[in-house]
């Protein structure tokens, strides 16, 4: 979506005349100053109310319907290489809307404080005049405000951030997470080549995909997550190994290799179910707890925090497992989440019954 009013209108055509006119205002005339204050106060009060309303609506949307993963383009920079790869940030759609709305609240309140401060302490009236006109124009340019007031609300199909879904990414698009770390490459919808499609077809059937699961696990922290993700599809994202019932999410949750958290989110987006349990009653969060994978635990809990309340066949919760294995960071993270759960808040402290039967070693 363009960062401006519809039709490609450039707000400089308004800003420059307004600035020139504001310079001619008689700031020594009490009546002029009074009406400037009235105009500015009225306009900015409405703007602040709109901003707060937008933030409330964004927060409500994020908590209910905003868990879809999208890829938002990075803001353009001056003198950027026109031939450089397009960079997209992998974010939760709802979280990005809330972040944008929160930034809008901060910038709006800061702008009001700055303008009023300069007027009261320096006697500058020009800022009041400029912001009385430009404030609403700047506000309506914000994508979340425009979507809420002039569009259909926060609908992913409207592409209010010019974002892409996973299936819309091109092969040469560069994907990073919110911290700027590269995201594991994966199959990208209709942009796949014939060679890649053929390879995936071979890995979606029976033993071939199972061998890939087990080989990835055997590789441990040196596992090639990218190659593994190229083989994961909607059809096999919940595949279970024949002997132990391991799933792709369990394998990823047990690894501490770089990119596993991003891969977990991608598998879940494909339809992967982290609540599936193996032959010992472990779900994917049990795996993350046992193997001390904090990033995997965060990615799984963000999708379904109730995974914390599931006991395995020995009656152990993920938090019990993390404590028993000495994975303090994971245990601390779980403890902070337990407080937020409204049901099944009593944890089962069966640490004295911990055995070595849960060790995940392929024989």
C-alpha positions as CSV (number, residue, x, y, z in Angstrom):
1,X,0.0,0.0,0.0
2,X,1.4,3.4,-0.9
3,X,2.3,5.7,1.9
4,X,0.1,8.5,0.9
5,X,-3.5,9.4,0.1
6,X,-5.2,7.5,-2.7
7,X,-4.3,8.4,-6.2
8,X,-0.6,8.9,-5.5
9,X,-1.3,12.4,-4.1
10,X,1.8,14.0,-2.6
11,X,1.2,15.8,0.7
12,X,4.0,18.2,-0.1
13,X,1.4,20.1,-2.2
14,X,-0.4,20.8,1.1
15,X,2.5,21.0,3.5
16,X,4.5,23.7,1.6
17,X,1.6,26.2,1.3
18,X,0.6,25.6,4.9
19,X,4.2,26.3,6.1
20,X,4.4,29.5,4.0
21,X,1.0,30.6,5.3
22,X,1.9,29.8,8.9
23,X,5.0,32.0,8.7
24,X,2.8,35.0,8.1
25,X,0.6,34.4,11.2
26,X,0.8,37.3,13.7
27,X,1.9,35.4,16.8
28,X,1.7,38.6,18.9
29,X,-2.1,39.0,18.4
30,X,-3.9,37.4,21.4
31,X,-7.0,36.7,19.3
32,X,-5.0,34.9,16.6
33,X,-3.2,32.8,19.2
34,X,-6.4,32.0,21.0
35,X,-8.1,30.6,17.8
36,X,-4.9,28.7,16.9
37,X,-5.0,27.0,20.2
38,X,-8.7,26.2,19.8
39,X,-8.1,24.8,16.3
40,X,-5.0,22.8,17.3
41,X,-6.6,21.5,20.6
42,X,-9.7,20.3,18.8
43,X,-8.0,18.6,16.0
44,X,-5.3,16.9,18.1
45,X,-8.0,15.7,20.6
46,X,-9.8,14.0,17.8
47,X,-6.6,12.6,16.5
48,X,-5.5,11.2,19.9
49,X,-8.9,9.6,20.4
50,X,-8.7,8.0,17.0
51,X,-5.1,6.7,17.8
52,X,-6.2,5.2,21.1
53,X,-9.3,3.6,19.5
54,X,-7.0,2.1,16.8
55,X,-4.7,0.7,19.4
56,X,-7.5,-0.9,21.3
57,X,-8.9,-2.4,18.1
58,X,-5.5,-3.7,17.1
59,X,-4.9,-5.3,20.5
60,X,-8.3,-7.0,20.3
61,X,-7.6,-8.3,16.8
62,X,-4.2,-9.6,17.7
63,X,-5.5,-11.6,20.7
64,X,-8.2,-13.3,18.7
65,X,-7.5,-13.5,15.0
66,X,-4.0,-12.2,14.4
67,X,-1.7,-15.3,14.6
68,X,-1.2,-15.7,10.9
69,X,2.5,-15.4,9.9
70,X,3.2,-12.8,7.2
71,X,6.3,-11.4,5.6
72,X,6.4,-7.6,5.7
73,X,8.8,-5.7,3.4
74,X,11.5,-3.6,5.0
75,X,11.2,0.2,4.8
76,X,13.0,1.6,1.8
77,X,16.3,3.4,2.5
78,X,18.0,6.2,0.6
79,X,20.6,5.3,-1.9
80,X,19.7,1.6,-1.6
81,X,21.0,-0.7,-4.3
82,X,18.1,-1.1,-6.8
83,X,19.4,-4.6,-7.7
84,X,19.6,-5.8,-4.1
85,X,17.3,-8.6,-2.9
86,X,14.0,-7.6,-1.4
87,X,14.1,-8.1,2.3
88,X,11.0,-9.3,4.2
89,X,10.6,-9.7,8.0
90,X,8.7,-12.7,9.3
91,X,6.1,-11.5,11.8
92,X,2.8,-12.5,13.3
93,X,0.2,-10.4,11.5
94,X,-1.6,-9.4,14.7
95,X,1.7,-8.6,16.5
96,X,2.8,-6.3,13.7
97,X,-0.5,-4.5,13.7
98,X,-0.2,-3.9,17.5
99,X,3.4,-2.8,17.1
100,X,2.4,-0.3,14.4
101,X,-0.5,1.0,16.4
102,X,1.8,1.3,19.5
103,X,4.3,3.3,17.6
104,X,1.6,5.5,16.3
105,X,0.4,6.2,19.9
106,X,3.9,7.1,21.0
107,X,4.7,9.3,18.0
108,X,1.3,11.1,18.3
109,X,1.7,11.9,22.0
110,X,5.3,12.9,21.6
111,X,4.3,15.3,18.7
112,X,1.6,16.9,20.9
113,X,4.0,17.3,23.8
114,X,6.7,18.8,21.6
115,X,4.4,21.2,19.8
116,X,2.7,22.4,23.0
117,X,6.0,22.7,24.8
118,X,7.5,24.9,22.1
119,X,4.4,27.0,22.1
120,X,4.3,27.5,25.9
121,X,7.9,28.0,26.6
122,X,9.1,29.6,23.3
123,X,6.0,31.2,22.1
124,X,6.0,29.4,18.8
125,X,2.6,29.5,17.2
126,X,3.6,28.3,13.7
127,X,3.7,24.7,14.9
128,X,0.1,24.9,16.1
129,X,-1.1,26.1,12.7
130,X,0.9,23.5,10.8
131,X,-0.2,20.5,13.0
132,X,-3.8,21.6,13.0
133,X,-3.8,21.0,9.2
134,X,-1.1,18.3,8.8
135,X,-2.0,16.2,11.8
136,X,-5.1,14.5,10.3
137,X,-3.3,14.1,7.0
138,X,-0.4,12.3,8.6
139,X,-2.7,10.2,10.7
140,X,-4.8,8.9,7.8
141,X,-1.6,7.9,6.0
142,X,-0.9,5.3,8.7
143,X,-1.8,1.9,7.4
144,X,-3.7,0.7,10.5
145,X,-5.7,3.8,10.8
146,X,-6.5,3.8,7.1
147,X,-7.6,0.1,7.3
148,X,-9.8,0.7,10.3
149,X,-11.5,3.9,9.2
150,X,-11.5,3.8,5.4
151,X,-11.0,0.1,4.7
152,X,-12.4,-3.3,5.7
153,X,-10.6,-3.5,9.1
154,X,-7.5,-5.6,9.7
155,X,-8.0,-8.2,6.9
156,X,-4.9,-10.0,5.8
157,X,-6.2,-10.2,2.2
158,X,-6.1,-6.4,2.0
159,X,-2.3,-6.3,2.2
160,X,-2.3,-3.1,4.2
161,X,1.5,-3.4,4.7
162,X,2.3,-4.7,1.2
163,X,3.0,-8.0,3.0
164,X,3.3,-11.4,1.5
165,X,2.2,-14.9,2.6
166,X,4.6,-17.8,2.5
167,X,3.2,-18.9,-0.8
168,X,3.7,-15.5,-2.4
169,X,7.4,-15.2,-1.6
170,X,9.8,-15.3,-4.5
171,X,12.9,-17.5,-4.5
172,X,15.2,-14.4,-4.5
173,X,13.4,-12.7,-1.5
174,X,15.5,-12.4,1.6
175,X,13.7,-13.4,4.8
176,X,14.7,-12.4,8.3
177,X,13.1,-12.6,11.7
178,X,12.3,-9.6,13.9
179,X,15.8,-9.7,15.3
180,X,17.3,-9.5,11.8
181,X,18.5,-13.1,11.7
182,X,18.0,-15.0,8.4
183,X,15.1,-17.3,8.3
184,X,15.4,-20.9,7.2
185,X,14.6,-21.3,3.5
186,X,11.5,-23.3,2.7
187,X,9.2,-24.3,-0.1
188,X,7.5,-21.2,-1.5
189,X,4.2,-21.9,-3.1
190,X,4.0,-21.5,-6.8
191,X,7.6,-20.3,-7.2
192,X,9.1,-23.7,-6.9
193,X,11.1,-25.2,-9.7
194,X,10.4,-28.6,-11.4
195,X,13.5,-30.1,-9.8
196,X,12.4,-29.0,-6.3
197,X,8.9,-30.3,-6.8
198,X,10.3,-33.7,-7.9
199,X,12.5,-33.9,-4.8
200,X,9.6,-33.1,-2.5
201,X,7.4,-35.7,-4.2
202,X,9.9,-38.3,-3.3
203,X,10.2,-37.3,0.3
204,X,6.5,-37.2,1.0
205,X,6.0,-41.0,0.7
206,X,6.6,-43.5,3.5
207,X,10.1,-44.6,4.4
208,X,11.9,-41.9,2.5
209,X,10.5,-39.1,4.6
210,X,10.8,-41.1,7.8
211,X,14.5,-41.6,7.1
212,X,14.9,-37.9,6.6
213,X,13.2,-37.3,10.0
214,X,15.5,-39.7,11.7
215,X,18.7,-38.6,9.9
216,X,17.9,-35.0,10.8
217,X,17.5,-36.0,14.5
218,X,20.8,-38.0,14.3
219,X,22.6,-34.9,13.0
220,X,21.7,-33.0,16.2
221,X,22.7,-29.4,16.3
222,X,24.5,-29.8,13.0
223,X,21.3,-30.7,11.2
224,X,20.5,-29.0,7.9
225,X,17.2,-27.4,8.8
226,X,16.9,-25.8,5.4
227,X,17.0,-29.2,3.6
228,X,14.6,-30.7,6.1
229,X,12.1,-27.8,5.6
230,X,12.2,-28.2,1.9
231,X,10.7,-31.7,2.4
232,X,7.9,-30.6,4.8
233,X,4.5,-30.1,3.2
234,X,0.9,-29.8,4.2
235,X,0.5,-33.5,3.5
236,X,3.4,-34.7,5.8
237,X,3.7,-31.9,8.4
238,X,2.0,-34.3,11.0
239,X,3.7,-37.5,9.8
240,X,4.5,-39.9,12.7
241,X,7.5,-42.3,12.6
242,X,6.4,-45.9,12.7
243,X,8.2,-47.0,15.9
244,X,8.0,-44.0,18.2
245,X,5.4,-41.7,16.7
246,X,7.8,-38.8,16.3
247,X,6.6,-35.8,14.2
248,X,8.5,-33.0,12.4
249,X,7.6,-30.6,15.2
250,X,9.0,-32.9,17.8
251,X,12.3,-33.3,15.9
252,X,12.6,-29.5,15.5
253,X,11.7,-28.9,19.1
254,X,14.4,-31.2,20.3
255,X,17.1,-29.5,18.2
256,X,19.1,-26.4,19.2
257,X,20.2,-25.8,15.7
258,X,20.0,-22.3,14.3
259,X,16.7,-21.6,12.7
260,X,14.6,-24.2,14.5
261,X,12.2,-21.6,16.0
262,X,11.4,-20.1,12.6
263,X,11.0,-23.6,11.1
264,X,8.6,-24.5,13.9
265,X,6.4,-21.5,13.1
266,X,6.5,-22.5,9.4
267,X,5.4,-26.1,10.1
268,X,2.6,-24.9,12.3
269,X,1.5,-22.5,9.5
270,X,1.4,-25.5,7.2
271,X,-1.0,-27.3,9.6
272,X,1.5,-29.0,12.0
273,X,-0.1,-29.9,15.3
274,X,2.2,-29.5,18.3
275,X,-0.3,-31.3,20.6
276,X,0.3,-34.7,18.9
277,X,2.0,-37.0,21.4
278,X,4.5,-39.8,20.8
279,X,4.5,-43.3,22.3
280,X,5.6,-41.9,25.7
281,X,2.9,-39.2,25.7
282,X,5.3,-36.4,24.9
283,X,4.1,-33.5,22.9
284,X,6.5,-31.1,21.1
285,X,6.7,-28.9,24.2
286,X,7.9,-31.9,26.2
287,X,10.7,-32.4,23.7
288,X,11.7,-28.7,23.9
289,X,11.7,-29.0,27.7
290,X,13.7,-32.2,27.9
291,X,16.4,-31.0,25.4
292,X,16.6,-27.4,26.8
293,X,15.5,-25.7,23.6
294,X,14.3,-22.3,24.8
295,X,13.6,-20.8,21.4
296,X,11.6,-23.8,20.4
297,X,9.6,-23.6,23.7
298,X,8.8,-20.0,23.0
299,X,7.6,-20.7,19.5
300,X,5.4,-23.6,20.6
301,X,4.0,-21.8,23.7
302,X,3.1,-18.7,21.5
303,X,1.0,-21.0,19.4
304,X,-0.7,-22.9,22.2
305,X,0.1,-22.2,25.8
306,X,-2.1,-25.1,27.0
307,X,0.6,-27.5,25.9
308,X,2.1,-26.7,29.3
309,X,-0.8,-28.5,31.0
310,X,-0.4,-31.9,29.2
311,X,1.1,-34.7,31.2
312,X,3.0,-37.6,29.6
313,X,2.4,-41.2,30.5
314,X,4.4,-40.8,33.7
315,X,2.4,-37.8,34.7
316,X,5.1,-35.2,33.9
317,X,4.3,-31.8,32.6
318,X,6.8,-30.0,30.4
319,X,7.8,-27.7,33.3
320,X,8.6,-30.8,35.4
321,X,10.8,-32.2,32.7
322,X,12.7,-29.0,32.2
323,X,13.4,-28.8,36.0
324,X,14.4,-32.4,36.2
325,X,16.9,-32.0,33.4
326,X,18.4,-28.8,34.8
327,X,17.2,-26.7,31.9
328,X,16.7,-23.6,34.1
329,X,16.0,-21.1,31.3
330,X,13.2,-23.2,29.9
331,X,11.8,-23.9,33.3
332,X,11.8,-20.2,34.2
333,X,10.1,-19.4,31.0
334,X,7.4,-22.0,31.7
335,X,6.9,-20.7,35.2
336,X,6.1,-17.2,33.8
337,X,3.5,-18.7,31.5
338,X,1.9,-20.9,34.2
339,X,0.8,-17.7,36.0
340,X,-1.2,-16.7,32.8
341,X,-3.1,-19.9,32.4
342,X,-6.6,-19.8,33.9
343,X,-7.1,-23.5,34.0
344,X,-5.0,-26.4,35.2
345,X,-2.7,-24.0,37.0
346,X,-1.6,-26.6,39.6
347,X,1.6,-28.1,38.3
348,X,2.4,-31.7,39.0
349,X,5.7,-31.9,40.9
350,X,6.7,-35.5,40.4
351,X,10.4,-34.8,40.1
352,X,11.2,-37.6,42.5
353,X,9.8,-40.1,40.0
354,X,12.1,-38.9,37.2
355,X,13.8,-41.8,35.4
356,X,16.1,-42.2,32.5
357,X,13.5,-43.9,30.4
358,X,12.8,-40.7,28.6
359,X,16.2,-40.3,27.0
360,X,15.8,-39.7,23.3
361,X,18.5,-41.8,21.7
362,X,17.9,-43.6,18.5
363,X,19.1,-47.2,18.8
